[in-house]
């Protein structure tokens, strides 16, 4: 399945990469690999991950306290947020692609 990024989610992604890369370049690379792996999993089996908050779904980024929040719309996956799992729950609810 193809995926589309909400502009805020894309910005969160890049900011988080930069944050981890400032700590250690390899850590930034690991975060990118973790997000790519999460997106690959949700693309292969999008309904595998449980629904929450209406039609939203979440797949965890392995090794990091982040999740990729998405919804299925036809044959596309809309990435709504790259969310830190322990901060500001639900801040992304008003986002639309």
C-alpha positions in Angstrom: 0.0 0.0 0.0 1.1 3.5 -0.7 1.4 6.0 2.1 0.9 9.8 2.4 2.4 12.0 5.1 0.6 14.7 6.9 3.0 17.7 6.7 3.1 17.9 10.5 4.0 14.2 10.8 6.8 14.7 8.3 8.1 17.7 10.3 8.0 15.6 13.6 9.9 12.9 11.8 12.7 15.2 10.7 12.9 17.0 14.0 13.2 13.6 15.9 15.9 12.4 13.5 17.8 15.6 14.2 17.4 15.3 17.9 18.7 11.7 18.0 21.5 12.5 15.5 22.7 15.3 17.8 23.1 12.8 20.6 24.8 10.3 18.3 24.8 10.0 14.5 24.2 6.2 14.7 21.2 6.8 17.0 19.6 9.0 14.3 20.2 6.3 11.7 18.6 3.7 14.0 15.6 5.9 14.4 15.2 6.3 10.7 15.5 2.5 10.3 13.0 1.9 13.0 10.4 4.3 11.4 11.0 2.7 8.0 10.5 -0.7 9.5 7.2 0.4 11.1 6.0 1.9 7.9 6.9 -1.3 6.0 5.0 -3.4 8.5 1.9 -1.2 8.3 2.1 -1.2 4.5 2.2 -5.0 4.3 -0.6 -5.7 6.8 -2.3 -2.4 7.6 -5.2 -3.9 9.5 -2.9 -5.9 11.8 -2.6 -3.0 14.2 -5.5 -2.3 16.5 -7.8 0.7 16.1 -7.9 3.4 18.7 -9.5 6.8 18.8 -11.9 6.1 16.0 -10.2 4.9 12.8 -6.6 5.6 13.9 -4.1 2.9 14.3 -0.6 2.8 15.8 2.5 0.9 15.1 5.4 1.2 17.6 8.9 2.2 16.4 11.1 -0.6 17.8 13.8 0.6 20.2 12.3 4.1 20.7 9.4 5.6 22.6 7.6 6.5 19.4 4.7 5.3 17.3 3.5 5.9 13.8 -0.1 7.0 13.9 -2.0 6.3 10.7 -5.4 5.6 9.2 -6.4 3.6 6.2 -8.3 5.4 3.4 -9.0 3.1 0.5 -5.7 1.8 -0.8 -3.7 4.5 1.0 -2.2 4.8 4.4 -2.3 8.4 5.8 0.5 9.0 8.3 -0.9 11.4 10.8 1.9 11.7 13.4 5.2 10.4 14.6 4.2 10.5 18.2 6.3 10.3 21.3 4.3 7.7 23.3 4.8 9.4 26.7 4.1 13.0 25.9 0.9 15.0 25.0 -1.4 12.2 24.1 -3.9 13.1 21.4 -2.3 16.4 20.3 -2.6 15.2 16.7 -6.4 14.7 16.7 -7.2 17.7 14.6 -4.9 16.8 11.8 -6.3 16.1 8.3 -4.3 15.4 5.2 
